[in-house]
């Protein structure tokens, strides 16, 4: 099943994709049924049953829908940094475990909605990513049990501004306890940047349009990821190239942060340049070039956004 949150005259509503690619609103499929995605997670089997019985009755073209983020305000948006084997030759020093950061829910943007950029944002480039949607919360989740906590998968374009990152980077002398005498201090030359503006600015998290439920994605590491800018393929990759896979990531994140229903984990950027052209997502400056920018993941759909200047 593929399910989305859409905007209607009556307010946000769920929509479910039909077999022919159209969609039916939940109010048509199940009057009085779940009103939001978290409620839908509790009755997934019943929605699937009703969809099979309904056929295409009351269906509309998916292109007619106005998509919102599938979960408009998740409690946590956890993102994985440099989680692609293509990075191995570029990482001079790094952790031997998943590295994570958080984006604010205010950064999320629905499919078809314009990414609104200001010139002073500097260079802003796309990062196509697979997203895991948590259906059952928990802490200290074992990797062997991780898939039991997954509701489904969606798409994120983790927009990034290297210009802001550079502007917000500190080169400073960090204070540490001395190795010789912990009661004394020593200074270590350090570079650090925090992913506030350059990852979390409004609109820097296009997401959706659909959540494909876990039953429809038997192997999240066998999916093709394609990023297209103005019709030109920039990246063609596979989720098999993710360094840390879904079970280990859920186990690692939940060791430090209790996962809750509706939380999302973005698994890291697809990076393989298309067709050996040498082009990479980092060369697509949306501030200068505009859009549209599309991310397609097999079995889930296509996330497409135009670009506007503010």
Buried (B, 14 or more C-beta within 10 A) or exposed (E): BBBBBBBEEEEBBBBBBBEEEBBBBBBBBBEEBBBBBBEBBEBBEEBBEBBEEBEEEBBBEBEEBEBBBBBBEBBBBBBBBBBBEBBEEEEEEEEEEBBBBBBBBEBBBBBBBBBBBEEEBBBBBBBBBBBBBBBBBBEEBEBEEBBEBBBBBBBBBBBBBBBBBEEBEEEEEEEEEEEEEEEEEEEEEEEEEEBBBBBBBEBBBBBBBBBBBBEBBEEBBEBBBBBBBEEEBBBBBBBEBBBBBBBBBBBBBBEEBBBBBBBBBBBBBBBBBBEEEEBBBBEBBBBEBBBBBBBBBBBBBBBBBEBEEE
